[in-house]
Amino acid sequence: MQVLVTDPIDDAGLERLRAAGHSVETAYDIGDEALLNTITDVNALVVRSGTDVNEAVFEAASDLIIVGRAGIGVDNIDIDAATEHGVIVANAPEGNVRAAAEHTVAMTFAGARSIPQAHARLRTGEWAKSEYLGTEVNGKTLGVVGLGRVGQEVAKRLESLGMDLVAYDPYISEDRAERLGAELVEFDTCLERAEFLTVHTPLTSETAGMISTAELELMDGGYLINCARGGVVDEDALAAAVEDGVLDGAAVDVFADEPVAPDSALLSVDNIVVTPHLGASTEAAQENVATSIADQIDAAFAGAPVMNALNAPSVDESVFPRIRPYIDLAETAGKIAAQLLDGRISSVSVSYEGDIADEDVELATASALKGVFEPLEWQVNAVNAPQIAEERGIDVTESKRLQSDDFQSVVTVEVSNGDDQLAVSGTQFTGGEPRIVKIDGYRVDAVPHGKMLVARNADKPGVIGFIGSVLGEHNINIAGMFNARRDIEGGEALTIYNLDDSVPTDVVERLLADERMIDVRYLTLNGASDTK
């Protein structure tokens, strides 16, 4: 596979990709136009914060499978556009969590004790001991805006130094906050009570400029630390608040525009400590994020779960071997069901029975939707299948039942056009052999692979022979077959044929011309071509 790296990452990540057999090209500081020309045949794109991965990039990259962000923040990646184009977006949140948390703690102390300012003056020969009266963190209240991975690590470290914790995060449970020793409060309350406020929220349309003049006034006499994302805090307002004495100090590692402009207001205020986005700048962190992204890219190429996918279902690595067969089975069942049902699909139901119902099946459900939509010639994969369903107004439901009447595990995909429903059920036999065990109420035992013919006919003598004769006349070889009927003798029967050859439309029409035939469908599965 072709991998393009447009921002510098640690060599360990590059070597891991090359060792896996992939072709890796680095193009640091590539321009927007050059990127569009270069990415046409690329399968994976690796970036940090310096590359704008926008809609135009996804339009140009028809072979792109995954975009890997070697770090946490993904505000430079259009995730909606990625999802629409079926491209996985993954980051490496664990690799630099510890480094970012430690830098935040360091910046907290640097701001509270004026360490950089005192250092700079001493280097010039000034012994300014009396001019710097620091603030201890022990017994103070730490406000945390965003209690995610980094926020939690910062909270743990500073809580152990005697700080009281309050936090604002609308996406975390009170129980989780309590286990960290933090009290969940509203945003304004968090600012009012915080003597030190640390920001750990991504930059989104909702968080851009969320802390400005009015919010800073609530922090009267406090310190603000931002080692998260530039743009969350209004930089001019922060500079003014410190200069005017509203805040006692601030420490900033990230900026709205990087590199920060020399005339930035933040650089001219003595009580503001600044560093050039060093949060993740440790040797260990850089190696960790690079190898993490390399592993996720390799997993995406192999069709395995991508652990930190932001726009696709993922699953724990230890669980994946147990559910992988059912991911493929769900897709196949969805594909068969969609090809057998007439009319526009209005709803899809995916149900799990038996042992599989006790697992995380989100990825299997997404694969079932992929199977349903693929025969309809929509550009679809497990990444964008849920979005396609939503955009087209297709209701999707998922259900589980821990008991199974006949098999250890069963996956059923049912599609409906509003008037009629059709369900296809599958299971895994011992030895990893998939089987379709029920179609539209008929109990079957069919191998879901390659070229298949599904015929519904009157349950009368000679019908199977007739079908076999027609196929034989057209040199279509039958590799296997299974016949089933409902409980009533003489009613309807269903026959499934595994074939070595394609079935032309005129052969299907020839079969349907017989009055005993009710329906005949030719299916292709598992990438089978429509030629011999």
N, C-alpha and C positions, 0 to 999 in steps of 0.2 A: 504494500500500500504506500501511497505518496503522502508524506507528512511535511507541512510547511510551518516553520517557526518564525514568527515575525517580531517577537520581543525576546531579549536575552533570558535564557533559563540555565540552570546548572547543567554542566556537562553530563552528570549522572543520568539525567532524564533523556538526553540525546542518545547516549550510549545504550540505554536500555531499549529504546525504540529500534536502534540499528541492530542490536543483538537479537531482536525478535524478527528480523528479516525485512524491516520496512526501510524505504528510501526517505531520508531526512534531509531537507534543504532549509538552511537558515537565510532569512532576508530581513535583517534588522533595519529599522528606520525606513521601511519601504513606503512609498507614497500611495495615496488612495487609488490613483489611476493604475499604477503598476501592480497593485494588489489585485485589482479586478482582472488584469490580464494574466497574472501568474496563477490564480487560484482555480482556473477552469477545470483542471484535471486532478486537483488535490482532494484527498480523502479525509484528511484531518488537519485542522488549523490549531496551532498552539500560540496563545497570546498571553500578555500580562495586561497592564492598563494602558499601554501605549498605542494599541491598534483599535481603530473604530470598526467593529464588526456589525455593519448595518444591513439594511434590506438589500442594497445593491450587491453586497458581497454574496449573500445567499442566492440572489438571482443569477450571479455569474458562476457559482460553484455547484454545478449540477451533480457532481460526484461526491460532494461533501457529506460525510457521515457524522462527524463530531467536531465541535469546537471545545478545546480544553483551555481553561483559564488557570494559569499557574499561580494561584492565590485564591483569595476569597471573593473580592468584589467583582461583579459582572455588569456594572452599569454601562460599560463600553460595548456591551453585546446586546443586540436586539433579540431578546429571547422569544418574543411573539413571532418575529419573522423566522427565526430558526425553527420554531415549532411548526409553523405553516409549511415550511419546506422539508419537514421531517428530519431535521438535523438535531442531534443531541447537543446540549450545552452542559458541560460539567466543570466544576471547580475543584479546588484542593483546600477545603476549609480546615482540615486537621493539621496540615503540614506546618503552618505558621501561626497557629493559635497561641502556642506557648510563647513564641517570640514576640508576637503583638501584645500579649498580656504583660510580659515582662517590661517591654518598652513603655507601656502605659503606666506601670508602677514607677518606672524610672522617671518618667516625665512628671508624675505627681510629686515626687520628692524634689525634682529639679525646680519645679515651680514654687513649692512650699518653702524651700530653703535657698532659693536664688543661687543655685550652684553655678550655672554657666556665667552669670553676671559677675559673681565674686571671682571666679577663675580668670575671666578675661581681664579684670582690673589688677589682679595680682600678677598676671603675666606682664603687665605694663609697669610694674613696680609699686603699685598702690596697695597699701595695707588697710583695706576699707572695712575692717572688722565691725566697727560700730554702726556702719550704715546698713547692715543686713541682719534683721531680726526675723528669724524664721518662724514657721508655724508647724507644730507637731500634728501628725495625723491621728495619734492615739486619742480616743474619746470623741473624735469628730464624726460627722455624718457624711457618708459617701452616697451620692445619688448616681444611679446607673441608668442611663437611657439606652435601652436595648440589651436585654439579658440573654443574648445568644451565647455562642461558644466562647468568644473572646470576653464578652461582658461577664460571663460566669467565672472565668478563670481570674479576671481582675478582682471580682467580688471576693472570691476565696482567699486570694493573697492579701488583700487589704483588710478583710474582716479578721484575719489571723493577727493583724497588727493592731487590733483594738478599735477598728472603726465600726460604727453602726451603719446598717445598709437599708436604703430605700431604693425602689426600682420602678421604672415605668416601662412596660412592655405589654401591649395589648394581645400578644400572641403566645404568652406563656401562662401556665396554670399557677394558681395561688399555691398549690401543693409543692410544685417544683421550686418556686421562689422561697417558700418557707424552709425547704430542705437546704437551701443555700444560705439561710439566715437572713433573707431579705424580705422586707415588707413591700408588697405591691401597692402602689398608690397611683393617683391620676398624674398627668404630666405636670400641671402647674404646681401640684403639691410636692412632687419630686424636686422641682427647681427651688421652691421656697424653703424646703427643709435641708437641701444639700449645702454643706460647707465646701465640699469638693464634688464636682459633677464630671463624670466621665461619659463620653458619648460612644456608643457601639451599635450604630444603626446603619444599614446600607443607604446609599443615595438613590432615592426614588422621587417620583413626582410629588408624593405625599411628604417626604422628609426633607426635600430641598428647602433650605432657609428656615427650618422649623425652629431654630433658636436665633432670634434676632433681638432688637432693642428691648421690646416689651418683656421677652422671656428673660433676658439678662438682668433686667431690673429686679426680677423676682429673686435673684441670687445675691442680693446685696451683701458685699463683703466676702464673697466666696471665690473659689478658683474653678476654672473650667479647663478640662483636658480633652482634646480631640485627637485621637490616634486612629479614627475609623475611616471616614471618607470626607474629602473636601466638599464644600457646598452645603453640608448639613447645617453648619454654623455660618451666619452672616459675618464675613471677615471684617468689614468696615465697622459694623456694630460692635463686634468684639473688641477691636482696637480702641474704639471710642470709650467703651465701658471700662476698660482697664486704665486708660489714660485719664479718665475723669474720676477714677476712684470708686466707681460702682462695683467693680470687682477688684480684689487684691492682686490677682494675677491670672495667668493662663499659660497653657502649654499646648502647642500645636505641631502635629507631625504631618498633616495632610492639608491640601489646599485645593480650592475650586479649579484653579488652572496650575498645572505643573509642567515645567519648573515654575516656581512662583516668581512673579515679576519683581525686579529690584525696587520698584516704588510701592510695593504692597504696604498698606498701613500696618500690617502685623509686624513688619521688620523694624519699625521705627519706635516701638514702644518698649521701654526698658524692662518692664515686668512681664513681658510675654516671652517665653522660651520657645524657640522654633528649631525643628530638625527637618531635614529634607526627605520625608517619607521613609523613615528607617524602621518602621514597625516590624517588617518581616525580614530585615537585613541581618540575618545571622547565617553562618555557614550551614548549620543544621537545617534551618527553615528552608533555605533555598534548595538544598538537596532533596528535602522531604517533598516539597510541592512539585518539583520537577519529576521525581520518580513516581509520585502519586498520579500525576496527569498522564505520564507514559503508560502506566498500568491500566488506567481507565480507557485510554485510546486503544490499547491492545485488546481489552475486553470488548469494546464496541466493534472492532473489526471481527472478533470471533463470535459475535452474537451473544456474548455473555452479559450479565447485568453490569451496568456502569454505576459504581457505588455512590458517586456524588452527582448523579444526573439531576439537573434542576428543572427539566421540562419533560422528563420521561419516567415511567415507573421503574423503580429499582428494587432490589431485594438483597438481603444480607448474603454475603458470600457463602456462609455455612449452610444456608437454606437452599441455595440455587440448585445443587445437584438433585434434591428431592422433587423440585417442581419443574425442572427443565423439560422433562418429557411431556408434561401437561401444558406447557407453553406452546409447544409445537402442535399438540393434539387440539388445543383450543382453537388455534389458527385454522387447522385443517377442518374442524367441525364447522367453524364459521364460514369457511369458503364453500363447503358442500351445501350448507343450508341456504346461502345467498344464491347459489346457482340453481337450486331446485325450486325456489319460491318465485312465483310470478308477481309482478307489480313492484311499485316503489316501496322500499323498506321504511317503516315508520317507527319500529322499536326493535331492540335487541335485548335479550335476556340471557345472561350467562349464569349457570348454576353449578355448584360443586357439591358432590356427595362423597362420604367416606373420609379416608385419611387426608385427602387433598384439601378438604374443607377446614382442616386445622392449620393450614399454612397461609402465608401471605401470598395472595393470588392476584394482586393488582396487575402485575406484568402479564399474567396469563389472560386476564380480561382484556387488556389492551391488545394482546395478540389475537384474541377472538374477534375483536372489532376490525383489526387489520385484515383478517381472513374474510370477514363479511364484506368489507368495502373493496377489496382488491379485484374481485371479478367485475365490479362496476366501473373499472378502469379509472379509478381515482388514484392519484399519486399518494400512496398511503404507506405508513409503517407504524410500529408501536408507539412512536413519539407523537405523531399528529393524529392518530386514529380517534382518541377521545375528543380532540378539538373538532375534527371533521363531523363527528356525531352531533356535537353541540351546535355547530354552525348550520347543519342541515336539519336541525329540529328533530333528531332521532333520539327517542327515549332509550336510555341504557340502564338496566338494573342488574344487580349482582346478588346472588343468594347462596347460602351455605347450609348444608345439612350433614351432621357428623355421621349419620347412618346411611348405609347403602344397601339396597335389597339384594343385589346380585354380584357386585364386584367390590374390590377393596377401595377403589376410587373411580369416580365417574365425573366427566365434564360434559355438560349439555349446553349447546348454543341454540336458542330459539329465536327465529326472526318472524316478524309480522308485517303485513302490508296494510293493516287496519281492518281487513276483513278475514284474512286467512293467516294461520300460523303454521310454521314448520320447524320441527326440532330435530337436531342431530346430536347423538350422544356417543362418546368415545371413552375408552379406557386403555390402560397399559397392561399387557400380559407379561408374565414372567420372562425375563430375558430381554426386556425393553422393546417388545413388539407392540406397536400401537394397533388398535382395532376400533372400527366403528361398530357399535353394538346395537344401535337403534336409529332408525330414520323414519320420521313421521309416524311413530307408533309401531312400526314393523321391527321385530327383533331380527338383527342380522349379525353376521360375523365377517366383516369386510376389511381387507387390507387397504388403508387409505393412501394410495401411492400411484403416481403416474397417470395413465389414461384410463378413465373409467366410464362405463355406460350404466346409467340407472334407468331401468324400465319398470313402469307400473302397468299392469295388464289384468285382464279378467283371468280368474283362476280356473283355467280350462286346459284340458289335455292338448298337447301339440304346440303351445305357445313358445316354450323354451326352444323346442326344435326349430320353430319358424325363425326366431331371432338368430339362433346359431347358423342357420342356413343363409340368411341374408348377409350376416357378417362374413361367412365363408366365401360367398359369391364375390365379395369385394376384397378378398385377401386380407381380412382383418382377423388376426389370430387372437383367440381367447386364452389368456394366461391363467385365469381363475374365475370362479363365479360362486355366488351364494343366492339362494332363493328363499324367500320368506312369504308367509301369508298371515292375515289376521285370523282370529279364531274361527270365523265362519267359513266352512267349506263351500267352495264355489263362488266366493266373493271376489276380492281383489288380492293380487299378489305383487310382490316387489322383487325384482332380480337385479343384482349388481354384478357387473362384469369387469374384471381387470383385463386390459387389452395391451397388446404389444404395438398396436398401430392406431393412428388417428381415425376418427369417424367423420367422414364428410357430411355436409348438410343434407345431400340428397339421400344418403343412407338413412339418416334419421327420419326424413320425410317418407321414405319407403316403408319403414317400420310403422310409422304412425298411420299410414294408409290402411293398415289392417284393422278391422273393426274391434278386434280383441285388445288392441293396444290403447291404453288410456293416456299415458304420458311417457316420453323418452327424452332423457337429458344426457348429453355428452359432457364430461367434466375432465379438467386437467388439474393435477395437483403436484405439489413439490417441484415446481419449475419445469414440469414436463412440457416439451415443445409440441406444437400442433402438427408436427411432421412425423414421418415414420422413425 
